[in-house]
């Protein structure tokens, strides 16, 4: 049983929480709490992360932590050099993107290990319930903590966010296979758009090597119309005109599930002595579902804000301002893009028309949460 006063409790040991704990533990007494028995497992992410130079173009105002720019080779499963996007008609367009495919189990545990070396105490297999004046812990570690400050980095269904009064926003729901013996282009991370095979989202093939890949679909429940996600993924693997040629003879090695916030920033990311970071805060690019870069940057800002607040008395309201300065514009634009594209997502005919209107470089700008001129036209305006 633990009963103690501490300076900072970080709830959630994903990239945002581990980064926050790592930064804050250099100056503060920090406890990092994770409900999963194993940090980084089960995997709930495709693992694709652009190289450092690409990230600087994606987030030009953000100060990128070394954890994003220089990832040890042992945590990188594969490198890609292209991104290829397919329309429902089967037409594809591609553009250069230098990417890394991470071993998310190893990467997340690496970040947690760094936080531990900096002085954070790690409490896996432990749930945290918020009560007046503290946290009630249950599971492997039990007791009550009275932190002066709490960072909620506890994922899309964040307990801390709900305690702050934020409504649960619409989620993308994802199902993914790790597959072997597939016939893929190992140089390209591929995305497939189709109202039939990926309603309200997209399907993907992310290479893990010459004949292995993460293959998944991410959709929104409002587009499912009674369909089951496992049936959608099976349909993509075995029936999609282009994907089945690459995948149908492969074997499934693992099945992974996850949720992705699809609505941008939570209503409030700061309240009282609590702040939110990563998926818990809606720090995910709604145009692509990419969350690792924003999570790590937000974790860094959260850790720095905790130090400034607890050591110097600086207001936590500055946290929201710093998030806005470093990647708020990209986050807001990604939601605008998602709403614009929503107009087309229910019809393959409209998806094909939008696809035809965008050049490969304009598609790349969309992935960077930039709005190209065809999306700004009246035809694709938000309805």
C-alpha positions, 0 to 999 in steps of 0.5 A: 500500500502506498500513501504519500504526497508526490509532486507529479503523477503521469497517468499513461506510459505511451509516448506522451506520458513517458516523454513527460515523465522523462523530462519532468523527472530530471527536476521533480519527484515523478510517478508514471502509472500504466494500466497495462501489464506490459508497457508497449503491449499490446501494440495499437498502432501501425508504427509508421513515423517519418524521418527527422527531416520530414518531421521538421517539415510537418511541424515547422514550429515545434522543438522536436525531442531527440526521441523523435529525431534520433531513434536507435536502429534496434527499434526500427524494423524497416525504412520506406522512401515512398508514400503511395495512395490508391483511389477506389478506381485503382489509380495510384499516386505517389510522392517521396516520404522518408519513413521509419517503421518502429517496433512499438513495443521496444520503442515505448519500453525504451522511452519508459526506461529513459524515464526510469533512469531520469528518476521516475518511478514506474507502476505497471499493471496499475489503474488510477482513479481520480478522487478529491485530493488524489489518485486511488491506485488499484492493481499490482500497486495499490494505495493513494497518491496525493500529487500536486499535479497530474498529467493525463496521457492515458489514451483516447478514452482518458479517465483524466480527460473525463474527470476534467469534464471533456466529452468523449469525441468521435473515434477512428476504430482500427483493426490491423494484421501483422502478415507474413509471406506477402508480395508487397513493395517494401519501399512504399507505405501504401494507403487505400481509400474506398467507401466500400473497403474503408468507410470513413477512413482508409486501409493501409499496408506498412512494410516491415520487411521484404515480405512482411507488413502491418495491414489494417483498416481505420474507419469511423463508426458513423460510417459503418452502417452495421458492418463489422470491422473484422469483415471489412479488414478481411474484405480488404485483404481478400477482395480489394482489386489491388490489395488482394494481389499483394496480400491474399496468399499471406499469413496472419501472425498477429491481430491488433486493435486500437482507437484514434481520436478523430476530432482534434484537440479536446475541449480543455487540455488544462483544468486546475492542477491537471493537463492532457497530452497525446491521444488523451488531449486529441493530439492526433492529425485528423487528416492522417491519423498520425499521433506519435510526433504530436504525442512526443512533442506534447509530452516534452511540453507537458514535462517542461510545464510541470517543472515551471509550475511546481518549481517557479509557480508559473500558471499551467494555462501557459501549457495550452498556449505553448501547444498552440504555438508549436503545433496548434495550426497543424492540428486545427488544419488537419481537422479542417481537412478531415471535414472537407474530405468527409463530403466525399467519403461516403461515395467512391465516385466523389473520392475518385473525383477528389483524387483526380483533382489533387497532384501527388505534391498536393496529396503530400501537403494534405498529409502535412496538414496543409490545405491545397487549393482544390480542397479550398474550392466551393465543391469541397467546402465544409457542409 
